[in-house]
Amino acid sequence: MKNPFKLYWAEEWTFQIVHMYGGIHLEAHGLGICLRSTLLPSDNILIAADNLIFKEDRKRKALKNHWKRINNSHIN
């Protein structure tokens, strides 16, 4: 596997494995942001990359829905 790498189901993201802060981390770049998580020796790199962006996607959707609820409550 080359560094950086991509997942074919997440084309807008680029991933790389980096050594920093005394450990190995997985970094994801895409949508104007950079996500980082610790990578353990037993982790599957592809699953860890998928989970990293999946968690961010869930977080963004939750924030969007919260924003919609707040704005709709002020209109009524």
VOPAGU-2260 file (C-alpha; in pm, 1 decimal, decimal comma):
REM VOPAGU-2260
SITE   aa  ch    i         X         Y         Z
SITE  MET   A    0       0,0       0,0       0,0
SITE  LYS   A    1     135,6     339,4     -91,2
SITE  ASN   A    2     116,1     641,5     134,4
SITE  PRO   A    3    -108,4     846,7      86,7
SITE  PHE   A    4    -390,2     615,7     -22,7
SITE  LYS   A    5    -758,1     644,6    -118,5
SITE  LEU   A    6   -1069,5     437,1     -67,8
SITE  TYR   A    7   -1268,6     384,0    -385,3
SITE  TRP   A    8   -1598,5     447,3    -199,7
SITE  ALA   A    9   -1469,8     777,0     -53,2
SITE  GLU   A   10   -1304,4     947,3    -349,3
SITE  GLU   A   11   -1305,3    1296,0    -195,7
SITE  TRP   A   12   -1081,8    1178,6      91,3
SITE  THR   A   13    -707,4    1109,3      94,8
SITE  PHE   A   14    -553,2     907,4     377,8
SITE  GLN   A   15    -200,1     875,3     503,8
SITE  ILE   A   16     -23,4     699,1     785,4
SITE  VAL   A   17     196,3     932,8     988,8
SITE  HIS   A   18     434,7     891,1    1280,1
SITE  MET   A   19     389,9    1172,4    1529,3
SITE  TYR   A   20     358,1    1233,8    1902,1
SITE  GLY   A   21     532,0     903,1    1970,5
SITE  GLY   A   22     272,9     691,8    1789,7
SITE  ILE   A   23     125,9     593,0    1456,0
SITE  HIS   A   24    -176,2     790,3    1338,2
SITE  LEU   A   25    -414,7     774,7    1047,4
SITE  GLU   A   26    -481,3    1111,5     885,8
SITE  ALA   A   27    -769,4    1186,9     651,3
SITE  HIS   A   28    -781,1    1496,7     432,0
SITE  GLY   A   29   -1096,6    1598,0     251,6
SITE  LEU   A   30   -1387,9    1840,5     242,4
SITE  GLY   A   31   -1154,4    2113,6     365,0
SITE  ILE   A   32   -1072,0    1942,5     694,7
SITE  CYS   A   33    -810,8    1708,6     840,3
SITE  LEU   A   34    -913,5    1423,0    1069,7
SITE  ARG   A   35    -669,4    1220,1    1277,2
SITE  SER   A   36    -698,3     906,3    1487,5
SITE  THR   A   37    -456,5     671,2    1657,9
SITE  LEU   A   38    -377,5     356,3    1463,3
SITE  LEU   A   39    -314,7      44,5    1670,1
SITE  PRO   A   40     -94,3    -240,0    1540,4
SITE  SER   A   41    -394,2    -475,9    1528,5
SITE  ASP   A   42    -614,0    -232,0    1328,8
SITE  ASN   A   43    -703,9    -295,3     967,9
SITE  ILE   A   44    -602,0      23,3     785,7
SITE  LEU   A   45    -894,8      24,2     543,7
SITE  ILE   A   46   -1154,1     -31,5     816,3
SITE  ALA   A   47    -993,0     235,4    1037,1
SITE  ALA   A   48   -1001,2     483,9     746,5
SITE  ASP   A   49   -1364,9     403,6     673,3
SITE  ASN   A   50   -1462,4     439,9    1039,9
SITE  LEU   A   51   -1281,5     772,6    1067,1
SITE  ILE   A   52   -1480,7     938,4     790,2
SITE  PHE   A   53   -1804,0     757,8     885,3
SITE  LYS   A   54   -1789,2     908,5    1235,9
SITE  GLU   A   55   -1728,4    1255,0    1090,8
SITE  ASP   A   56   -2020,7    1212,4     850,1
SITE  ARG   A   57   -2254,7    1113,9    1135,1
SITE  LYS   A   58   -2135,7    1413,2    1338,2
SITE  ARG   A   59   -2199,2    1654,9    1049,7
SITE  LYS   A   60   -2548,6    1513,4     984,4
SITE  ALA   A   61   -2638,9    1542,2    1353,6
SITE  LEU   A   62   -2522,8    1905,0    1363,1
SITE  LYS   A   63   -2721,3    1983,6    1046,8
SITE  ASN   A   64   -3037,9    1826,3    1187,7
SITE  HIS   A   65   -2993,9    2012,7    1517,4
SITE  TRP   A   66   -2949,3    2340,4    1330,1
SITE  LYS   A   67   -3265,5    2269,5    1127,5
SITE  ARG   A   68   -3468,5    2194,0    1442,3
SITE  ILE   A   69   -3352,6    2515,1    1612,0
SITE  ASN   A   70   -3430,1    2730,8    1308,8
SITE  ASN   A   71   -3772,1    2572,7    1253,0
SITE  SER   A   72   -3869,7    2626,5    1616,3
SITE  HIS   A   73   -3794,6    3001,1    1587,4
SITE  ILE   A   74   -4017,0    3032,7    1280,3
SITE  ASN   A   75   -4326,8    2882,6    1443,8
